Amino acid sequence: DTEVTQTPKHLVMGMTNKKSLKCEQHMGHRAMYWYKQKAKKPPELMFVYSYEKLSINESVPSRFSPECPNSSLLNLHLHALQPEDSALYLCASSQGKTSGKTDTQYFGPGTRLTVL
Amino acid sequence: QKEVEQDPGPLSVPEGAIVSLNCTYSNSAFQYFMWYRQYSRKGPELLMYTYSSGNKEDGRFTAQVDKSSKYISLFIRDSQPSDSATYLCAMSASTFSGGYNKLIFGAGTRLAVHP
């Protein structure tokens, strides 16, 4: 099973709202990722968690706040977003092994976010 | 110059055609090459994964890597309307010591297979 689940599927929020996106995997993967994808563009990496620790923050504005409560869950907390933050937010996971090889990332279906 | 170049298309072919999708790259440290398929409004789905140079076949799909030319290809035989999607190439160097890897994506090629 290579399933990554994300909730909600769709989210509409105002610029003053606070909301959270959730991601879950039960593959025993130890690396989890947040990506942002605009229409007709490839995914852009936002954050990487490795063994529940934040390893990469790609200079993402502080209105996006990631959280990794445990090895299976990844959250993205949203606050005071702008209309240009409207996009598909994708979660991915990988085994996270340091064998000298890369390990493949498996993506969830995404949350389509609209900021009004 | 982008690290990974991919023609965004769109590419329109008749059903049954052989499709060739390509990416070029500039970073010689890349050793791991992936193709993802993404249907409209869905997440990317891993299609093929190849290490270093060579060919890999899976059903109607063949991935080729030519590291000397820094060029990768995905061939789809007997294309079907259900193959209509965006195809993203992605590549990475070795896994970081922290146990994660960073994928560099191409722009994605939009493919339409018409009956």
Interface residues (C-beta under 8 A of the other chain):
Chain A: T2 V4 Q6 R30 A31 Y33 K40 K41 P42 P43 L45 V48 S50 Y51 S55 I56 L88 L90 S94 G96 K97 T98 S99 G100 K101 T102 D103 T104 Q105 Y106 F107 G108 P109 G110 R112
Chain B: P8 Q31 Y32 M34 Y36 R41 K42 G43 P44 E45 L46 Y49 Y51 L88 S92 A93 S94 T95 F96 S97 G98 G99 Y100 N101 K102 L103 F105 G106 A107 G108 R110
